[in-house]
Amino acid sequence: MNQSKLDSEEKNIIDSLESGEWKSVPDLETQKTMFKQMAKRSRAKTKRITLRVTEQDYALAHVKAIKDGIPYQTLISSVIHRYLTGQLRDVG
């Protein structure tokens, strides 16, 4: 693939894909449906915020969102929501 017109983030994603880091999502259609429903519920009444994260976390969020087939903002919002509602536990 001609990577000359891609920015560094896009090149990193392609390198990650080509190195075999990505895995297929089991039952992709069910997962897509779940995330679409979560996105619809979260759009009902949203509040815009500014959030600072490390470049590494930002890149990881993009890669994970691409794997899941959703926008990275939706992924981050989902993680925050699941943590705050007790559906995601702190492992630290």
C-alpha positions as a printed NumPy array, in Angstrom:
array([[  0.   ,   0.   ,   0.   ],
       [  1.268,   3.494,  -0.862],
       [  1.729,   5.148,   2.526],
       [  3.258,   8.386,   1.231],
       [  0.048,  10.419,   1.697],
       [ -0.803,   9.026,   5.143],
       [ -0.104,  10.814,   8.413],
       [  1.924,   9.086,  11.136],
       [ -1.166,   7.869,  12.983],
       [ -2.553,   6.22 ,   9.862],
       [  0.853,   4.645,   9.119],
       [  1.006,   3.263,  12.673],
       [ -2.433,   1.709,  12.27 ],
       [ -1.46 ,   0.066,   8.981],
       [  1.822,  -1.188,  10.463],
       [ -0.118,  -2.622,  13.413],
       [ -2.54 ,  -4.373,  11.075],
       [  0.167,  -5.767,   8.834],
       [  2.201,  -7.066,  11.795],
       [ -0.725,  -9.251,  12.867],
       [ -1.627,  -7.354,  16.043],
       [ -5.311,  -7.215,  15.102],
       [ -7.665, -10.095,  15.798],
       [-11.126, -10.798,  14.448],
       [-13.996,  -9.856,  16.742],
       [-16.159, -12.839,  17.637],
       [-19.766, -12.298,  16.554],
       [-19.026,  -8.94 ,  14.927],
       [-22.623,  -8.148,  13.989],
       [-23.81 ,  -8.557,  17.598],
       [-21.004,  -6.314,  18.834],
       [-21.775,  -3.673,  16.186],
       [-25.443,  -3.715,  17.183],
       [-24.524,  -3.352,  20.858],
       [-22.232,  -0.384,  20.226],
       [-24.771,   1.28 ,  17.921],
       [-27.407,   1.005,  20.64 ],
       [-24.982,   2.395,  23.2  ],
       [-24.176,   5.286,  20.876],
       [-27.861,   6.075,  20.334],
       [-28.521,   6.076,  24.08 ],
       [-25.513,   8.253,  24.763],
       [-26.578,  10.811,  22.127],
       [-29.912,  11.448,  23.824],
       [-28.541,  14.224,  26.039],
       [-24.839,  14.691,  25.707],
       [-22.457,  17.211,  27.16 ],
       [-19.307,  18.188,  25.294],
       [-16.124,  17.987,  27.362],
       [-12.431,  18.487,  26.807],
       [-10.354,  15.556,  27.961],
       [ -6.589,  15.313,  27.971],
       [ -5.095,  11.857,  27.485],
       [ -1.621,  10.63 ,  26.671],
       [ -0.711,  10.228,  23.017],
       [ -0.376,   6.491,  23.612],
       [ -3.916,   6.197,  25.049],
       [ -5.233,   8.346,  22.208],
       [ -3.619,   6.055,  19.625],
       [ -4.825,   2.922,  21.431],
       [ -8.366,   4.303,  21.504],
       [ -8.243,   4.883,  17.758],
       [ -6.934,   1.386,  17.051],
       [ -9.508,  -0.241,  19.343],
       [-12.331,   1.824,  17.831],
       [-11.29 ,   0.818,  14.323],
       [-11.231,  -2.832,  15.4  ],
       [-14.729,  -2.438,  16.864],
       [-16.003,  -0.471,  13.867],
       [-17.08 ,   2.573,  15.882],
       [-15.878,   6.181,  16.245],
       [-13.19 ,   6.602,  18.886],
       [-15.287,   9.198,  20.753],
       [-18.056,   6.614,  21.116],
       [-15.567,   4.08 ,  22.451],
       [-14.178,   6.501,  25.041],
       [-17.682,   7.574,  26.082],
       [-18.696,   3.921,  26.4  ],
       [-15.701,   3.091,  28.604],
       [-16.431,   6.053,  30.878],
       [-20.126,   5.14 ,  31.082],
       [-19.45 ,   1.46 ,  31.815],
       [-16.912,   2.35 ,  34.514],
       [-19.207,   4.874,  36.201],
       [-22.175,   2.485,  36.17 ],
       [-20.17 ,  -0.42 ,  37.597],
       [-20.148,  -2.448,  34.391],
       [-16.377,  -2.025,  34.059],
       [-14.145,  -2.665,  37.024],
       [-10.902,  -0.942,  37.978],
       [ -8.14 ,  -3.544,  37.72 ],
       [ -5.442,  -1.311,  39.17 ]])
